[in-house]
């Protein structure tokens, strides 16, 4: 089973940074993750969902490190 955030965490975090006009800190990123709507899906369904979305989301268990890496590629 895999935890999938709806909407994708990467979208929520980008929107929040745009809204506040600055980078989020680790605590803010983790707070957003902790309050996100999420569902548990079988791995195969989560993979299909990510493929249909067209981009991967951040792993909720490793959200800060993946967010920092994502932003480095922005």
C-alpha positions as CSV (number, residue, x, y, z in Angstrom):
1,X,0.0,0.0,0.0
2,X,1.1,3.5,-0.7
3,X,0.0,6.8,0.8
4,X,-1.1,9.3,-1.9
5,X,-1.9,12.9,-1.2
6,X,-4.8,14.5,-3.0
7,X,-3.9,17.1,-4.4
8,X,-0.3,16.2,-4.9
9,X,2.0,17.6,-2.2
10,X,4.3,19.1,-4.8
11,X,1.4,21.3,-6.1
12,X,0.3,22.3,-2.6
13,X,3.8,23.3,-1.6
14,X,4.4,25.3,-4.8
15,X,1.1,27.1,-4.3
16,X,1.9,27.9,-0.7
17,X,5.3,29.4,-1.6
18,X,3.7,31.5,-4.3
19,X,1.0,32.7,-1.9
20,X,3.4,33.7,0.8
21,X,6.2,34.9,-1.5
22,X,9.0,33.0,0.1
23,X,10.5,29.6,0.5
24,X,8.9,27.3,3.0
25,X,11.0,26.1,5.9
26,X,11.1,22.4,7.0
27,X,8.5,22.8,9.7
28,X,6.0,24.5,7.3
29,X,6.6,21.7,4.7
30,X,6.0,19.0,7.3
31,X,3.0,20.8,8.7
32,X,1.4,21.0,5.3
33,X,2.2,17.3,4.8
34,X,0.7,16.4,8.1
35,X,-2.6,18.3,7.3
36,X,-2.9,17.1,3.7
37,X,-5.7,14.9,2.5
38,X,-4.3,11.5,1.8
39,X,-5.5,8.1,0.8
40,X,-4.0,4.6,0.9
41,X,-3.9,2.8,-2.4
42,X,-2.4,-0.4,-3.6
43,X,1.0,0.2,-5.1
44,X,-0.1,-0.6,-8.6
45,X,-3.0,1.9,-8.5
46,X,-0.7,4.6,-7.1
47,X,1.7,4.0,-9.9
48,X,-1.0,4.3,-12.6
49,X,-2.4,7.4,-10.9
50,X,1.1,9.1,-10.9
51,X,1.6,8.1,-14.6
52,X,-1.8,9.6,-15.5
53,X,-1.0,12.7,-13.5
54,X,2.2,13.1,-15.6
55,X,4.6,13.9,-12.8
56,X,5.7,12.2,-9.6
57,X,4.7,13.5,-6.2
58,X,6.8,13.8,-3.1
59,X,7.1,10.8,-0.8
60,X,5.3,11.9,2.4
61,X,7.8,10.0,4.5
62,X,10.7,11.9,3.0
63,X,8.9,15.2,2.1
64,X,11.6,17.7,3.2
65,X,14.5,16.1,1.4
66,X,12.4,15.5,-1.8
67,X,11.1,19.1,-1.7
68,X,14.6,20.5,-1.4
69,X,15.7,18.3,-4.3
70,X,12.7,19.2,-6.4
71,X,13.3,22.9,-5.9
72,X,17.0,22.5,-6.8
73,X,15.7,21.3,-10.3
74,X,13.1,24.1,-10.6
